[in-house]
Amino acid sequence: MVTLMQEIPAHGPIRRCTAKCYNAKKPKCRCICGGKNHGVGLRKAMEKIKQTVDDIDLALTMGKDSPLFPKEGGEK
């Protein structure tokens, strides 16, 4: 099973987006992707993750806030 993204918080459970999500048949998503990869299949989910990473990289390169990594007092 491929893990597409994972969050390891200081406290609390590890959150992941895995095949349980991207291969899901039921409509409700409870993983870290918030439904973006839910039921779309591995290939499409990987494309979406790559785009998310590219968007974050571009935002950070331009000195802007990323949706996943906001800076204190930074742009919105």
Buried (B, 14 or more C-beta within 10 A) or exposed (E): EEEBBEEEEEEEEEBBBBBEBBBBEEEEBEBBBEBBBBBBEBEEBBEBBEEBEEEBEEBBEEEEBBEEEEEEEEEE
